């Protein structure tokens, strides 16, 4: 954490975040299935990178941190490449969920060229 001071003289703290990979803002429909429970819901992918993604659900969900999900979506590229990834839930904030890909070898070429 870093400390700063407002023009009015009030002190505050802030954090600078550095990412290992580029994240692309997107608006791609898809769905997830909670592994082991079979619950399936539609989602909108909001951010995408080579190592993970962020999605938004349209209604309350039963996803927990560290859950394993299968996420499926089609890229909005010329080929409409279908991506199917096993992911681990890293964080949850209401209807928005951040996940990391459990493996990053499959689809790397499609994602790399898309990003």
Buried (B, 14 or more C-beta within 10 A) or exposed (E): EEEEEEEEEEEEEEEEEEEEEEBEEBEBEBBBBBEEEEEEBEBBBBBBBBBBBBBBBEEEBEBEEEBBBBBBBEBEEEEEBEBEBBBBBEEBEEBBBBBBBEEBEEBEEBBEEBB
